[in-house]
Amino acid sequence: MTVKPRVLLTNPIHPDIAPALNAHAEVIVAPDVGSDTLRKLIADVDGIIVRAMLPPDIFDHAPKLRAVVRHGVGLDMIPMDAANARRIPVANVPGSNTSAVVEYCMASMFALLRPLHRIDATLRQSGWGQARPLADGATELSGKVCGIVGVGAIGSRLALAASGLGMSVMGLTRRPETLPADVQAATKQALFAQSDVVVLCCPLTDETRGLASEALINSMKPGALLINVSRGPVVDTQALLSALRRGHLGGAALDVHDVQPLPPDSTVFDAPNLLLTPHVAGITDASMRRMSEGAVANLLALLRGDVAPNIVNPQVLSPSPVMNHS
């Protein structure tokens, strides 16, 4: 009788996909994502699907672990150096939430520039005469400049959407030669200074940490918008809040934050014209299904000893170098 591998889920996966994993593995769902809980549960598992931040020492407690899969794209939840050192293969699911994140960015622009929810609420509460004038200050996207920091899968699709609505697009990327034809390459100084909407969709790295600095935020056009679907530390949050409070920026949307979950006493709750969401830009029913489907396919491949479709550290599969003791 074949013994099924044991798999830990930091969080549940999509219910339509769970049976496919259950058929091939003994599945354990963590009751919470606290570090102590994850360290305890990973001690006797062969694989893990990650939807929450893993503690830096997690792999010190995982003697049997053979596969790690990110339920999504960003790898900052996984201590990659430790995985590489222990030769544990890691995979992710690129492209699975691209449409969801792009649509979130566009929805944020619409919500900040044309506040239909506020108009609707005013119409219901105060009547036609009070609601209709609120449209006078609404703004159109057509003719504006969209600056995108990080023009990968999400940024490229966002550029297409913005162009389709009549916006010109500037892009900041490590590889300018890969920019779509209708995206103008820009320095970060030019992008922040010339854009009406700045969208951050870059990974969090040493180079991007604090990229949206106080100086760059203050250089933005009066009334401009900033949207962050990257990671919280990419933005100097206090500088952003200051720019909103003194009316320099027209608004901002933050889906990611310096501390997650947001503490109840966070200063972001008091800022004007700030749209806040709890890291949901990439989450829809369709994207969750794609992420779960891809994560399960990657994990089962790795546990079979096959090459996963989206392994991010293939070097760990190479034979370990033989030490010469002569």
C-alpha positions in Angstrom: 0.0 0.0 0.0 1.4 3.4 -1.1 1.7 5.8 1.8 0.4 9.3 0.8 2.7 12.2 1.4 1.7 14.6 4.2 1.0 18.2 3.0 0.6 21.3 5.2 -1.6 24.2 4.0 -1.0 27.4 5.9 -4.6 28.4 4.7 -7.3 26.5 2.9 -7.2 26.3 -0.9 -10.1 26.7 -3.3 -12.8 24.1 -2.5 -13.1 23.1 -6.1 -9.4 22.1 -6.2 -9.0 20.6 -2.6 -10.3 17.2 -3.7 -7.5 16.8 -6.3 -4.9 17.3 -3.5 -6.8 15.1 -1.0 -6.8 12.3 -3.5 -3.0 12.2 -3.5 -1.9 13.5 -0.1 -2.8 13.5 3.6 -3.7 17.2 4.0 -3.3 19.2 7.2 -4.7 22.8 7.4 -3.1 25.0 10.0 -5.6 26.2 12.5 -3.7 29.6 12.6 -0.6 31.0 11.0 1.3 31.8 14.1 5.0 31.0 13.9 4.9 28.4 16.8 1.9 26.7 15.1 3.7 26.4 11.8 6.9 25.2 13.3 5.1 22.5 15.1 3.0 21.3 12.2 5.8 21.3 9.6 7.9 18.8 11.6 6.3 15.7 9.9 5.2 16.9 6.5 6.6 16.3 3.0 5.3 19.5 1.4 3.7 22.8 2.2 1.5 25.3 0.2 2.2 28.8 1.5 -0.4 31.6 1.8 1.0 33.2 4.9 4.4 34.5 6.1 6.7 31.7 7.2 9.0 32.3 10.1 12.7 32.6 9.1 13.7 29.4 10.8 10.8 27.3 9.6 13.0 24.9 7.7 15.0 24.1 10.8 11.9 22.3 12.0 11.2 20.4 8.8 13.4 17.4 8.5 11.2 15.6 6.0 10.2 18.6 3.8 10.7 18.0 0.1 8.6 20.7 -1.6 7.4 24.3 -1.0 4.9 26.0 -3.2 3.7 29.6 -3.0 -0.1 29.9 -3.5 0.4 32.9 -5.7 3.5 34.7 -7.1 5.5 36.8 -4.5 8.2 34.8 -2.7 8.7 37.2 0.2 6.7 34.9 2.4 9.3 32.2 2.0 12.8 32.3 3.5 14.4 31.5 0.1 18.0 31.6 1.3 17.2 28.9 3.8 15.4 26.8 1.2 18.3 27.1 -1.1 20.8 26.2 1.6 18.8 23.1 2.4 18.2 22.3 -1.2 14.4 22.4 -0.9 12.7 23.1 -4.2 10.3 26.1 -4.2 7.7 26.8 -6.9 5.1 29.5 -7.4 2.1 30.2 -9.8 3.0 33.2 -12.0 0.2 34.9 -13.9 -2.5 33.3 -11.8 -3.7 36.7 -10.3 -2.6 39.1 -13.0 -6.1 39.9 -14.2 -7.4 40.4 -10.7 -4.6 42.8 -9.7 -4.9 44.8 -12.9 -8.7 45.1 -12.4 -8.1 46.2 -8.8 -5.7 49.0 -10.0 -8.3 50.2 -12.5 -11.1 50.0 -10.0 -9.0 52.1 -7.5 -8.4 54.8 -10.1 -12.2 55.0 -10.8 -13.1 55.0 -7.1 -10.6 57.8 -6.4 -11.4 60.0 -9.4 -15.1 59.4 -9.8 -16.5 58.5 -6.4 -19.8 56.9 -7.4 -20.3 55.2 -4.0 -20.3 58.7 -2.3 -22.7 60.0 -4.9 -25.0 57.0 -4.5 -25.0 57.4 -0.7 -25.7 61.2 -0.9 -28.5 60.6 -3.4 -30.2 58.1 -1.0 -29.7 60.2 2.1 -30.0 63.8 0.9 -31.6 63.7 -2.5 -30.9 64.6 -6.1 -30.0 68.2 -5.4 -27.2 67.4 -3.0 -25.9 64.4 -5.0 -25.7 65.8 -8.5 -23.1 68.5 -7.8 -20.7 65.9 -6.5 -20.0 64.9 -10.1 -18.6 68.3 -11.0 -15.3 67.5 -9.4 -14.9 64.0 -11.0 -12.0 63.4 -13.3 -11.5 61.3 -16.4 -8.6 59.0 -17.0 -8.4 59.8 -20.7 -5.4 62.2 -21.4 -3.7 61.5 -18.1 -0.3 59.8 -17.6 -0.1 56.5 -15.8 3.4 55.7 -14.3 4.0 52.0 -13.6 6.8 50.8 -11.4 7.5 47.2 -12.2 6.4 46.4 -15.8 6.2 42.6 -15.5 3.2 40.5 -16.2 0.9 42.7 -14.1 2.5 46.0 -15.2 2.3 45.1 -18.9 -1.3 44.2 -18.7 -2.1 47.3 -16.7 -0.3 49.4 -19.4 -2.6 47.9 -22.0 -5.7 48.7 -20.0 -4.5 52.2 -19.3 -3.7 52.8 -23.0 -7.1 51.5 -23.9 -8.7 54.3 -21.8 -6.6 57.0 -23.5 -3.9 57.3 -21.0 -0.2 57.6 -21.9 2.0 55.2 -20.0 5.5 55.5 -18.5 7.3 52.5 -17.1 10.2 51.8 -14.7 11.8 48.4 -15.0 15.2 46.8 -14.6 15.0 45.8 -18.3 13.8 48.7 -20.4 14.3 46.7 -23.6 11.3 44.5 -22.5 8.8 47.3 -22.2 5.8 47.1 -24.4 5.9 49.4 -27.5 3.5 51.9 -26.1 5.2 52.3 -22.8 7.8 55.1 -22.4 10.9 54.1 -20.4 11.4 56.5 -17.5 13.7 57.1 -14.5 12.0 57.0 -11.1 12.4 60.7 -10.8 10.7 61.5 -14.1 8.0 58.9 -13.5 6.9 60.3 -10.2 7.1 63.9 -11.3 5.2 63.5 -14.6 2.5 60.9 -13.8 -1.0 61.6 -12.8 -1.3 58.1 -11.4 1.6 56.2 -10.0 1.1 52.4 -9.7 3.6 50.3 -7.7 3.5 46.6 -8.8 7.2 45.7 -8.3 8.5 42.9 -6.1 9.9 43.9 -2.7 13.7 43.8 -2.9 16.6 45.7 -1.4 16.4 48.0 -4.4 12.7 48.7 -4.1 12.4 49.0 -0.3 11.5 52.6 0.3 11.4 53.4 -3.4 8.4 55.7 -3.0 10.4 58.0 -0.8 9.4 61.3 0.8 11.3 63.2 -1.9 9.6 61.3 -4.7 6.1 61.6 -3.2 6.6 65.3 -2.7 7.7 65.6 -6.3 4.4 64.2 -7.6 1.9 66.5 -9.3 -0.6 68.2 -7.1 -3.7 66.1 -7.1 -1.9 62.9 -8.4 -2.8 59.5 -7.2 -0.6 56.7 -5.8 -1.7 53.0 -5.9 0.3 50.3 -4.1 -0.3 46.6 -5.0 3.4 45.7 -4.4 4.4 45.4 -0.8 4.0 47.9 2.1 7.7 48.7 2.6 8.0 49.9 -1.0 6.3 53.1 0.2 7.4 55.6 2.9 3.9 55.4 4.5 4.3 58.4 6.8 5.4 60.6 3.9 2.4 59.4 1.9 0.0 60.2 4.8 1.5 63.6 5.2 1.0 64.4 1.5 -2.6 63.3 1.7 -3.3 65.3 4.9 -1.9 68.5 3.5 -3.9 68.0 0.2 -0.8 67.6 -2.0 -2.0 64.3 -3.4 -5.5 63.8 -4.7 -5.7 60.3 -3.2 -4.1 56.9 -2.7 -5.0 53.3 -2.6 -3.1 50.9 -0.4 -3.7 47.2 -0.6 -0.5 46.3 1.2 0.9 47.7 4.4 4.0 47.9 6.5 2.4 45.7 9.2 -0.2 43.1 8.3 -2.9 42.8 9.5 -3.3 46.5 10.1 -3.4 47.3 13.8 -6.6 49.0 14.9 -4.7 52.1 16.0 -2.8 52.5 12.6 -2.5 56.1 11.5 -3.6 55.2 8.0 -7.2 55.1 9.2 -7.3 58.9 9.8 -5.9 59.9 6.4 -8.2 61.6 3.9 -8.8 60.3 0.4 -7.2 57.0 1.2 -8.7 53.7 -0.1 -7.7 50.8 2.2 -8.0 47.1 1.5 -6.6 44.1 3.3 -4.2 42.7 0.7 -7.0 41.5 -1.6 -5.9 43.0 -5.0 -5.1 39.5 -6.3 -8.1 37.7 -4.8 -11.2 36.9 -6.7 -12.9 33.5 -6.9 -11.4 32.9 -10.4 -7.9 33.9 -9.3 -8.1 31.8 -6.2 -9.1 28.8 -8.3 -6.2 29.3 -10.7 -3.7 29.8 -7.8 -4.9 26.6 -6.0 -4.9 24.6 -9.3 -1.4 25.7 -10.1 -0.1 25.2 -6.6 -1.4 21.7 -6.4 0.0 20.8 -9.8 3.4 22.1 -8.8 3.4 20.4 -5.4 2.3 17.0 -6.7 5.0 17.2 -9.4 7.7 17.9 -6.9 6.6 15.2 -4.5 6.7 12.7 -7.4 10.2 13.8 -8.1 9.3 15.5 -11.3 10.3 19.0 -12.3 7.6 21.4 -11.3 6.1 23.7 -14.0 7.2 26.8 -12.2 10.1 26.0 -10.0 12.0 29.2 -9.0 15.2 27.6 -7.6 16.0 24.8 -10.1 19.7 24.9 -9.0 18.7 22.9 -5.9 17.8 19.9 -8.1 21.4 19.6 -9.4 23.6 17.1 -7.7 25.5 18.5 -4.7 29.1 19.3 -5.5 31.5 16.6 -4.4 34.1 17.8 -2.0 37.7 17.0 -2.9 39.4 15.7 0.2 42.7 14.8 -1.5 
